């Protein structure tokens, strides 16, 4: 527990510096997290004899972050281009090196890129919004509160399993508690830092982010079960890997970005 707490404190300090600094530091920070997450998926799938093309994934991930920093207005269009090129290059790489097509490897390469890069890039898009630094912290606070509240509520009151085949310890009561306290955390945050946002929108934001935070957590658990691994890595002492810590946020940020842009928050 002591190691876990120390790691969490150090992680929050580093994250705080990166988020508040923004610019190139933020872009490079998110890019590093993204690349580490890709490598974690690579090793996880390797455990069940599935090879993803790490070179192709890394190449287009670098390209996307390069564009995000220098030509952010082209980012979403460029991502579509990257998908087309990734599929083409994956087939080409297989044909040249194996003289046959490893379709499973190609499919998992595209999935890995989608699950990591396509979701991490919303950390950049969200930070580039008006009041982006506050919005990023808003999302992180809701996500952290949801995770913690779901755990403690489930421990105290949990009786009905939520998804026993994926994550046996999660309960319906814990899930409800996490979402309810997410909305409360959202409300408190906007009262302190984003006073122009209405109470209704803050509560809606908290509920939806809390819900997708839990979906992200369960999705990561499903991947780990599929790959027969306990954690994606041990890069963060006491916490596991990058994907073990950011699984919830990966789903939170895209949903938050579109809620904010659609509702003009």
Secondary structure, DSSP 8 states (H G I E B T S, - for coil): -HHHHHHHHHHHHHHHHHHHH-HHHHHHHHHHHHHHHHHHHHHHHHTTT----HHHHHHHHHHHHHHHHH-GGGHHHHHHHHHHHHHHHHHHHHHHHHSS--HHHHHHHHHHHHHHHHHHHHHHHHHTSTTHHHHHHHHHHHHHHHHHHHHHHHHHH--SEEETTTEEEEEHHHHHHHHHHHHHHHHHHHHHH-TTS-HHHHHHHHHHHHHHHHHHHHHHHHHHHHHT-SSS--SBTTTB-HHHHHHHHHHHHHHHHHHHHHHT-
